[in-house]
Amino acid sequence: MIDMPHVQPGAALGISATTVKEHVASILAKLQVRDRLHATIYAYESGFIWSREP
């Protein structure tokens, strides 16, 4: 069964959930992290994203 988090972005982009899953796996491998949570932490610590709090 395909994870539901891949269905919605795939539909918005006009690609299959499997393609989304493959792209996510590729990104995680390149960042050398194990899951989306750790990718988010990596992005936050690297300055790619930031908190809205002052």
DRENTISE-659512 format. One record per residue: x, y, z of N, C-alpha, C in turn; residue in one letter. Coordinates in Angstrom, 1 decimal. Each point is the difference from the previous one (the first is absolute). Layout:
% DRENTISE-659512
<site <X,Y,Z>,<X,Y,Z>,<X,Y,Z>,A>
...
//
This chain:
% DRENTISE-659512
<site <0.8,-1.2,0.0>,<-0.8,1.2,0.0>,<0.9,1.2,0.0>,M>
<site <-0.4,1.0,-0.8>,<0.7,1.3,-0.1>,<-0.4,0.9,1.2>,I>
<site <1.0,0.6,0.6>,<-0.3,1.0,1.1>,<-0.8,1.1,-0.5>,D>
<site <-1.0,0.4,0.8>,<-0.9,1.1,-0.4>,<0.7,1.3,-0.1>,M>
<site <1.1,0.3,0.7>,<0.7,1.3,-0.2>,<0.5,0.3,-1.4>,P>
<site <0.1,-1.1,-0.8>,<0.5,0.1,-1.3>,<-1.1,0.3,-1.0>,H>
<site <-1.2,-0.3,0.3>,<-1.1,0.1,-0.9>,<-0.4,1.5,-0.3>,V>
<site <-0.1,0.8,1.0>,<-0.4,1.4,-0.1>,<1.0,0.8,-0.8>,Q>
<site <1.3,0.0,0.3>,<0.9,0.7,-0.8>,<0.1,-0.5,-1.5>,P>
<site <-0.1,-1.3,-0.1>,<0.0,-0.5,-1.4>,<-1.2,0.5,-0.8>,G>
<site <-1.2,0.0,0.6>,<-1.2,0.5,-0.7>,<0.2,1.5,-0.3>,A>
<site <0.6,0.8,0.9>,<0.2,1.4,-0.3>,<1.0,0.2,-1.1>,A>
<site <0.9,-0.8,-0.1>,<1.1,0.1,-1.1>,<-0.3,-0.8,-1.2>,L>
<site <-1.1,-0.8,0.0>,<-0.3,-0.7,-1.2>,<0.9,-1.2,-0.2>,G>
<site <0.5,-0.6,1.1>,<0.9,-1.2,-0.1>,<-0.5,-1.0,1.0>,I>
<site <0.4,-1.2,-0.2>,<-0.5,-1.1,0.9>,<0.7,0.0,1.3>,S>
<site <-0.7,-0.6,1.0>,<0.5,-0.1,1.4>,<1.3,-0.7,0.0>,A>
<site <0.1,-1.0,-0.9>,<1.3,-0.7,-0.1>,<1.2,0.9,-0.4>,T>
<site <-0.3,0.8,-0.9>,<1.1,1.0,-0.5>,<0.3,0.9,1.2>,T>
<site <-1.0,0.5,0.7>,<0.3,0.9,1.2>,<0.9,-0.8,1.0>,V>
<site <-0.4,-1.2,0.3>,<0.7,-0.9,0.9>,<1.5,-0.1,-0.4>,K>
<site <0.2,-0.3,-1.3>,<1.4,-0.1,-0.5>,<0.8,1.3,0.1>,E>
<site <-0.7,1.1,-0.3>,<0.7,1.3,0.1>,<0.4,0.3,1.5>,H>
<site <-0.9,-0.3,0.9>,<0.2,0.2,1.4>,<1.2,-0.9,0.5>,V>
<site <0.0,-1.2,-0.4>,<1.1,-0.9,0.3>,<1.3,0.5,-0.5>,A>
<site <0.0,0.5,-1.2>,<1.2,0.6,-0.6>,<0.5,1.2,0.8>,S>
<site <-0.9,0.8,0.4>,<0.4,1.2,0.8>,<0.5,-0.4,1.4>,I>
<site <-0.6,-0.9,0.6>,<0.4,-0.5,1.3>,<1.4,-0.6,-0.1>,L>
<site <0.3,-0.8,-1.0>,<1.3,-0.6,-0.2>,<1.1,1.1,-0.2>,A>
<site <-0.4,1.0,-0.9>,<1.0,1.1,-0.2>,<0.3,0.8,1.3>,K>
<site <-1.0,0.2,0.8>,<0.2,0.7,1.2>,<0.6,-0.9,1.1>,L>
<site <0.0,-1.3,-0.2>,<0.5,-1.0,0.9>,<-0.8,0.0,1.3>,Q>
<site <-1.3,0.1,-0.1>,<-0.9,-0.1,1.1>,<-1.0,-1.1,-0.2>,V>
<site <-0.6,-0.5,1.1>,<-0.8,-1.2,-0.1>,<-1.5,0.2,-0.3>,R>
<site <-0.5,1.2,0.3>,<-1.4,0.2,-0.3>,<-0.3,1.5,-0.2>,D>
<site <-1.3,0.3,-0.2>,<-0.4,1.4,-0.3>,<0.2,0.9,1.2>,R>
<site <-0.2,-0.5,1.2>,<0.2,0.8,1.2>,<1.5,0.4,0.1>,L>
<site <0.9,-0.9,-0.2>,<1.4,0.3,0.0>,<0.4,1.0,-1.1>,H>
<site <-0.6,-0.1,-1.2>,<0.2,0.9,-1.1>,<-0.4,1.4,0.4>,A>
<site <-1.2,0.1,0.7>,<-0.5,1.3,0.5>,<1.0,0.6,1.0>,T>
<site <0.5,-0.8,0.9>,<1.0,0.4,1.0>,<1.2,0.5,-0.7>,I>
<site <0.5,-0.8,-0.9>,<1.2,0.4,-0.8>,<-0.2,1.3,-0.7>,Y>
<site <-1.2,0.2,-0.6>,<-0.3,1.3,-0.7>,<0.0,1.2,0.9>,A>
<site <-0.6,-0.3,1.2>,<-0.1,1.1,1.0>,<1.4,0.4,0.5>,Y>
<site <0.8,-1.0,0.4>,<1.3,0.2,0.5>,<1.0,0.6,-1.1>,E>
<site <-0.3,-0.2,-1.2>,<0.8,0.5,-1.1>,<-0.4,1.4,-0.5>,S>
<site <-1.2,0.5,0.5>,<-0.4,1.3,-0.3>,<-0.9,0.0,-1.2>,G>
<site <-0.4,-1.2,-0.6>,<-0.9,0.0,-1.1>,<-1.4,0.4,0.3>,F>
<site <-0.4,-0.3,1.3>,<-1.3,0.4,0.5>,<0.2,0.6,1.4>,I>
<site <-1.0,0.8,0.4>,<0.2,0.6,1.4>,<-1.4,0.1,0.6>,W>
<site <0.1,0.2,1.3>,<-1.3,0.2,0.8>,<-0.6,1.4,-0.2>,S>
<site <-1.3,0.0,0.0>,<-0.7,1.3,-0.1>,<0.1,0.8,1.3>,R>
<site <0.4,-0.6,1.1>,<0.1,0.7,1.3>,<1.1,1.0,-0.1>,E>
<site <-0.2,1.1,0.7>,<1.1,1.1,0.0>,<1.2,-0.5,0.7>,P>
//
